[in-house]
Amino acid sequence: MVNLKRFADRAKKVVDKRGGVDSLKEDASELRGIAKGEGNLKDKAKAAGKAIQDPGAKGPDQPGKQAAQRAPGAAPETDDPATRSK
C-alpha cells in the first residue's frame, strides 16, 4: 500500500530543494517553450535535459541572487545562529 503522506512530504522536499513553487513554474514554462519550439524530438529532448539540470529561470545558478532579490530588512530564509541578532 502507498503511504500518501510520505509521498507528499518527499515531493514537497524535492520542490523546496529546487527553489520552491515559483522555480517549478519557471521550469514548466521553459519546458513548454522547448516542446513548442523548432527542431526534431532528439534536439528537444537534449534541450529539456539541460534545462532541467538548472532549476528555475535560464542561466547558471548564482549564490547571491536570492539574497539580492529579498526585500530590504527582510528576515533571512534560514535559521542560522550566525545570522541572528543578539
C-alpha distances in whole Angstrom, upper triangle without the diagonal:
4,6,9,12,12,12,15,16,16,18,20,21,22,24,26,27,28,30,29,28,32,32,29,31,34,31,30,34,35,33,34,37,37,35,38,41,43,42,40,37,37,39,37,34,36,37,33,32,35,34,31,32,34,32,34,37,39,41,40,39,41,41,43,42,40,42,45,43,43,45,48,47,44,41,40,36,35,36,39,41,44,44,44,47,49
4,6,9,9,8,11,13,13,14,17,18,18,20,22,23,24,27,25,25,28,28,25,27,30,28,27,30,32,29,31,34,34,32,35,38,40,40,38,34,35,36,34,31,33,34,30,29,32,31,27,29,30,28,30,33,36,37,37,35,38,37,40,38,36,39,41,39,39,41,44,44,40,38,36,33,32,33,35,38,41,40,41,44,46
4,6,5,6,9,10,11,12,15,16,17,19,20,21,23,25,23,23,27,27,24,26,29,27,27,30,32,30,31,35,34,33,36,39,41,41,40,36,36,38,35,32,34,34,31,30,32,31,27,28,30,27,29,33,35,37,36,34,36,35,38,37,34,36,39,37,36,39,42,41,37,35,34,30,29,30,32,35,38,37,38,41,43
4,5,5,6,8,10,10,12,14,15,16,18,20,21,23,20,20,24,24,21,23,26,25,24,28,29,27,28,32,32,31,34,36,39,39,38,34,35,36,33,31,33,33,29,28,31,29,25,27,28,25,27,30,33,35,34,32,35,34,36,35,32,34,37,35,34,36,39,39,35,33,32,28,28,29,31,34,37,36,36,40,42
4,5,5,6,9,10,11,12,14,15,16,18,20,21,19,19,23,23,21,23,26,25,25,28,30,28,30,33,33,32,35,38,41,41,40,36,37,38,35,32,34,34,30,29,31,29,26,27,28,25,26,30,32,34,33,31,33,32,34,33,30,32,35,33,32,34,37,36,32,30,29,25,25,26,28,31,34,33,33,36,38
4,5,5,6,9,10,11,12,14,15,16,19,20,19,19,23,23,20,23,26,24,24,28,29,28,29,32,32,32,35,37,40,39,38,35,35,36,33,31,32,32,28,27,29,28,24,25,26,23,25,29,31,33,32,29,32,30,32,32,29,31,34,32,31,34,37,36,32,30,28,25,24,25,27,30,32,32,32,36,38
4,6,5,6,9,10,11,12,14,15,17,19,17,17,21,20,18,20,23,21,21,25,26,24,26,29,29,28,31,33,36,36,35,31,32,33,30,27,29,29,25,24,26,25,21,22,24,21,23,26,29,30,30,28,30,29,32,31,28,31,33,31,31,33,36,36,32,30,29,25,24,26,28,31,33,33,34,37,39
4,5,5,6,9,10,11,12,14,16,17,14,14,18,18,16,18,21,20,20,23,24,23,25,28,28,28,30,33,36,36,35,32,32,33,30,28,29,29,25,24,26,24,21,22,23,20,21,25,27,29,29,27,29,28,30,29,26,28,31,29,28,30,33,33,29,28,26,22,22,24,26,30,32,31,31,35,37
4,5,5,6,9,10,11,12,14,16,14,14,18,18,16,19,22,21,21,24,25,25,26,29,30,30,32,34,37,37,37,34,34,34,31,29,30,29,26,25,26,25,21,22,22,20,21,25,27,29,28,25,27,26,28,27,24,26,29,27,26,29,32,31,27,25,23,20,19,21,23,26,28,28,28,32,34
4,5,5,6,9,10,10,13,15,13,15,18,17,15,18,21,19,19,23,24,23,25,28,27,27,30,32,35,35,34,31,31,31,29,26,27,27,23,22,23,22,19,19,20,17,19,23,25,27,26,23,26,24,27,26,24,26,29,27,27,29,32,32,28,26,24,20,20,21,23,27,29,28,29,33,35
4,5,5,6,9,10,11,13,11,11,15,14,12,15,17,16,16,19,20,19,21,24,24,24,27,29,32,32,31,28,28,29,26,24,25,24,21,20,21,20,16,17,18,15,17,20,23,24,24,22,24,24,26,25,22,25,28,26,25,28,31,31,27,26,24,20,20,22,25,28,30,29,30,33,36
4,5,5,6,8,10,11,9,10,13,13,11,14,17,16,16,20,21,20,22,25,25,26,28,30,33,34,33,31,31,31,28,26,27,26,22,22,23,21,17,18,18,15,16,20,22,24,23,21,23,22,24,22,20,22,25,23,22,25,28,28,24,22,20,17,17,19,22,25,27,26,27,30,33
4,5,5,6,9,10,9,11,14,13,13,16,18,16,18,21,22,21,24,26,26,27,30,31,34,34,34,31,31,31,28,26,26,25,22,21,22,20,17,17,17,14,16,19,22,23,22,19,21,20,22,21,19,21,24,22,22,25,27,27,23,21,19,15,15,17,19,23,24,24,25,28,31
4,5,5,6,9,9,10,13,12,10,14,15,13,15,18,18,18,20,23,23,23,26,28,30,30,30,27,27,27,24,22,22,22,18,17,18,17,13,13,14,11,13,17,19,20,19,17,20,19,21,20,18,21,24,22,22,25,28,28,25,23,21,17,17,20,21,25,26,25,27,31,33
4,5,5,7,5,7,10,8,7,11,12,11,12,15,16,16,18,21,21,22,24,26,29,29,30,27,27,26,24,22,22,21,18,17,18,16,13,14,13,10,11,15,17,19,18,16,18,18,20,18,16,19,21,20,20,23,26,26,23,21,19,16,17,19,21,25,26,25,26,30,33
4,5,5,4,8,10,9,9,13,14,13,15,18,18,19,21,23,24,25,27,29,32,32,33,30,30,29,26,25,25,23,21,20,20,18,15,15,14,11,12,15,18,19,18,15,17,16,18,16,14,16,19,17,17,20,23,23,19,18,16,12,13,16,18,21,23,21,23,26,29
4,6,7,10,12,10,10,14,15,13,16,19,18,19,22,23,23,25,27,28,31,31,31,29,28,28,25,23,23,22,19,18,18,16,13,13,12,9,11,15,17,18,16,13,15,14,16,16,14,16,19,18,18,21,24,24,21,19,17,13,13,16,17,21,22,21,23,27,29
4,6,9,10,7,7,11,11,10,13,15,15,15,18,20,20,21,24,25,27,28,28,26,25,24,22,20,20,18,16,15,15,13,10,10,9,6,8,11,14,14,13,11,14,13,16,14,13,16,18,17,18,21,24,25,22,21,18,15,16,19,20,24,24,23,25,29,32
4,7,7,5,7,10,10,10,13,15,15,16,19,20,21,23,25,25,28,29,30,28,28,26,24,23,22,20,18,18,17,14,12,12,10,7,7,10,13,14,14,11,12,12,14,12,10,13,15,13,14,17,20,21,18,17,15,12,13,17,18,22,23,21,23,26,29
4,6,5,6,9,10,11,13,15,16,17,19,20,21,23,25,26,29,30,31,29,29,28,25,24,24,22,19,19,19,16,14,15,13,10,9,12,16,17,17,14,16,15,17,15,12,15,17,15,15,17,21,21,18,17,16,12,14,17,20,23,24,22,24,27,30
4,5,5,6,9,10,11,12,14,15,16,18,20,21,23,24,28,29,30,28,28,27,24,23,24,22,19,20,20,16,15,16,15,11,9,12,16,18,19,17,18,18,19,17,14,18,19,16,16,19,22,23,20,20,18,15,17,21,23,27,27,25,27,29,33
4,5,5,6,9,10,11,12,14,15,17,19,20,21,23,26,28,29,27,28,26,23,23,23,21,18,19,19,15,14,16,14,10,8,10,13,16,17,15,16,17,18,15,12,16,16,13,14,17,20,22,19,19,18,15,18,22,24,27,28,25,27,29,33
4,5,5,6,9,10,10,12,14,15,17,18,20,21,24,25,27,25,25,24,21,20,20,18,15,16,15,12,11,12,10,6,4,7,11,13,13,12,14,15,16,13,12,15,16,14,15,18,22,23,20,20,19,16,18,22,23,27,27,25,27,30,33
4,5,5,6,9,10,11,12,14,15,16,18,20,23,24,25,23,23,22,19,18,19,17,14,15,15,12,10,12,11,8,6,9,12,15,16,15,17,18,20,17,15,19,20,18,19,21,25,26,23,23,21,18,20,24,25,29,30,28,30,33,36
4,5,5,6,9,10,10,12,14,15,17,18,22,23,24,23,24,22,19,19,20,17,15,16,17,13,12,15,13,10,8,9,12,16,17,16,19,20,21,18,17,20,21,18,19,21,25,27,24,24,23,20,23,26,28,32,32,30,32,34,38
4,5,5,6,9,10,11,12,14,15,16,20,21,23,21,22,20,17,18,18,15,13,15,14,10,10,13,11,8,5,6,9,12,14,14,16,18,19,16,15,19,19,16,18,21,24,26,24,24,23,20,23,27,28,32,32,30,32,34,38
4,5,5,6,9,10,11,12,14,15,18,19,20,19,19,18,15,14,15,12,10,11,11,8,7,10,9,7,5,7,9,12,13,13,16,18,20,17,17,21,21,19,21,24,27,29,26,26,25,22,24,27,29,33,33,31,33,36,39
4,5,5,6,9,10,10,12,14,18,19,20,18,19,18,14,14,16,13,10,13,13,10,9,13,12,10,9,10,12,15,17,17,20,22,24,21,20,24,24,21,23,26,29,31,28,29,27,24,26,30,32,35,36,34,36,39,42
4,5,5,6,9,10,11,12,16,18,19,18,19,18,14,15,16,13,11,14,14,11,11,15,13,12,9,9,11,14,17,18,20,22,24,20,20,24,23,21,23,25,29,31,28,29,28,25,28,31,33,37,37,35,37,39,43
4,5,5,6,9,10,10,14,15,17,16,17,15,12,13,13,10,8,11,11,7,9,12,11,10,9,8,8,12,14,15,18,21,22,19,20,23,23,21,23,26,29,32,29,30,28,26,28,32,33,37,37,35,37,40,43
4,5,5,6,9,10,13,14,15,13,14,13,9,10,11,9,6,9,10,7,8,12,12,11,11,11,11,14,16,18,21,23,25,22,22,26,26,24,26,29,33,35,32,33,31,28,30,33,35,38,38,37,39,42,45
4,5,5,6,8,12,14,15,13,16,14,11,12,14,11,9,13,14,11,12,16,15,15,13,13,13,17,20,21,24,26,28,25,25,28,28,26,28,30,34,36,33,34,33,30,32,36,37,41,41,39,41,44,48
4,5,5,6,10,12,14,13,15,13,10,12,14,10,10,13,14,11,13,16,15,15,14,12,12,15,18,20,23,26,27,24,24,28,27,25,28,30,34,36,34,35,33,31,33,37,38,42,42,40,42,45,48
4,6,5,8,9,11,10,12,9,6,9,10,7,7,10,11,9,11,14,14,15,14,13,12,15,18,20,23,26,28,25,26,29,29,27,30,32,36,38,36,36,34,32,34,38,39,42,42,40,43,46,49
4,6,8,9,10,9,11,10,6,9,11,9,8,12,13,12,13,16,17,17,17,16,15,19,21,23,26,29,31,28,28,32,32,30,32,35,38,40,38,39,37,34,36,40,41,45,45,43,45,48,52
4,7,9,11,11,14,12,9,12,14,12,12,15,16,14,16,20,20,20,19,17,17,20,23,25,28,31,32,29,30,33,33,30,33,35,39,41,39,40,38,36,38,42,43,47,47,45,47,50,53
4,7,9,10,13,10,8,12,13,11,11,15,15,14,16,19,19,20,19,17,16,18,22,24,27,30,32,28,29,33,32,30,33,36,39,41,39,40,39,36,39,42,43,47,47,45,47,50,54
4,7,9,11,9,8,12,13,11,13,16,16,16,19,21,21,23,22,20,18,20,23,26,29,32,34,31,32,36,35,33,36,39,42,45,42,44,42,39,42,45,46,50,49,48,50,53,56
4,7,8,6,7,10,11,10,12,15,15,16,18,20,21,23,23,21,19,21,24,27,30,33,35,32,34,37,36,35,38,41,44,46,44,45,43,40,42,46,47,50,50,48,51,54,57
4,6,5,6,9,10,11,12,14,16,17,18,21,22,24,24,23,21,23,25,28,31,34,37,34,35,39,39,37,40,43,46,48,46,46,44,42,43,47,47,51,51,50,52,55,59
4,6,5,6,9,10,10,12,14,15,16,19,21,22,23,22,21,23,25,27,30,33,36,33,34,38,38,36,39,42,45,47,44,45,43,40,41,45,45,49,49,48,51,54,57
4,5,5,6,9,10,11,13,14,16,17,19,21,23,22,20,22,23,26,29,32,35,33,34,37,37,36,39,42,45,47,45,45,42,39,41,44,45,48,48,47,50,53,56
4,5,5,6,9,10,11,12,14,16,18,20,21,20,17,19,21,23,27,30,32,30,31,35,35,34,36,39,42,45,42,43,40,38,39,43,43,47,46,45,48,51,55
4,5,5,6,9,10,10,12,14,16,18,18,17,16,18,20,22,26,28,31,28,29,33,33,31,34,37,40,42,40,40,38,35,37,40,41,45,45,43,46,49,53
4,5,5,6,9,10,11,13,15,17,18,18,16,18,20,22,25,28,30,28,29,33,33,32,34,37,40,42,40,40,37,34,36,39,40,43,43,42,45,48,51
4,5,5,6,9,10,11,13,16,17,17,15,16,17,20,23,26,29,27,28,31,32,31,33,37,39,42,39,39,36,34,35,38,39,42,42,41,44,47,50
4,5,5,6,9,10,11,14,15,14,12,13,15,17,21,24,26,24,25,29,29,28,30,33,36,39,36,37,34,32,33,37,37,41,40,39,42,45,48
4,5,5,6,9,10,12,13,13,12,14,15,17,21,23,26,23,24,28,28,27,29,32,35,37,35,35,32,30,31,35,35,39,39,38,40,43,47
4,5,5,7,9,11,13,14,13,14,15,16,20,22,25,23,24,28,28,27,29,33,36,38,35,35,32,29,30,33,34,38,37,37,39,43,46
4,6,5,7,10,12,12,10,11,11,13,17,19,22,21,22,25,26,25,27,31,34,36,33,33,30,28,29,32,32,36,36,35,38,41,44
4,5,6,8,9,9,7,9,10,12,16,18,21,18,19,23,23,22,25,28,31,33,30,31,28,26,27,31,31,35,34,33,36,39,42
4,5,6,9,10,10,11,12,12,16,18,21,19,19,23,24,22,24,28,31,32,30,29,27,24,25,29,29,33,33,32,34,38,41
4,6,10,11,10,11,10,10,14,16,19,18,18,22,23,22,24,28,30,32,29,29,26,23,24,27,28,31,31,30,33,36,39
4,7,8,7,7,7,7,11,13,16,14,15,18,19,18,21,24,27,29,26,26,23,21,22,25,26,29,29,28,31,34,37
4,7,8,9,9,8,11,13,15,13,13,17,18,16,18,22,25,26,23,23,21,18,19,23,24,28,27,26,29,32,35
4,7,9,10,9,11,13,15,12,12,15,16,14,16,19,23,25,22,22,20,18,20,23,24,28,28,26,29,31,35
4,6,9,9,11,14,15,12,12,16,16,14,17,20,23,25,23,24,22,20,22,26,27,30,30,28,30,33,36
4,7,9,11,15,16,13,15,18,17,16,19,22,25,28,26,27,24,23,25,29,29,33,32,30,33,35,39
4,7,9,12,14,12,14,17,16,16,19,22,25,27,26,26,24,22,24,28,28,31,30,29,32,34,38
4,6,10,12,11,13,16,16,16,19,22,24,27,25,25,22,21,22,26,25,29,27,26,30,32,36
4,6,9,8,10,13,13,14,16,20,22,24,22,22,19,17,18,22,22,25,24,23,26,29,32
4,6,5,8,10,10,12,14,18,19,21,20,20,17,16,17,21,20,23,22,20,24,26,30
4,6,7,8,10,11,13,16,18,19,17,17,14,13,14,17,16,20,18,17,20,23,26
4,6,5,6,9,10,14,14,16,15,15,13,13,14,17,16,19,17,15,19,21,24
4,6,5,6,9,12,14,16,15,16,13,13,15,19,19,22,20,18,21,23,27
4,5,5,6,10,12,14,12,12,10,10,12,16,16,19,18,16,18,21,24
4,5,5,9,10,11,10,10,8,9,11,14,14,17,16,13,16,18,21
4,6,8,9,12,11,13,11,12,15,18,18,21,19,16,19,20,24
4,6,9,12,10,12,12,12,15,18,19,22,21,18,20,21,25
4,6,8,7,9,9,9,13,16,17,19,18,15,17,18,22
4,6,5,9,10,12,15,17,19,21,20,16,17,18,22
4,6,9,11,13,16,18,18,20,19,15,16,16,20
4,6,9,12,15,15,16,17,17,13,13,13,16
4,6,9,12,13,15,16,16,12,12,13,17
4,6,9,9,11,13,13,9,9,11,14
4,6,7,8,11,11,8,9,11,15
4,7,9,12,13,10,11,14,18
4,6,9,10,9,10,13,16
4,6,9,8,8,11,14
4,5,6,7,11,13
4,5,5,9,10
4,6,8,10
4,7,10
4,6
4
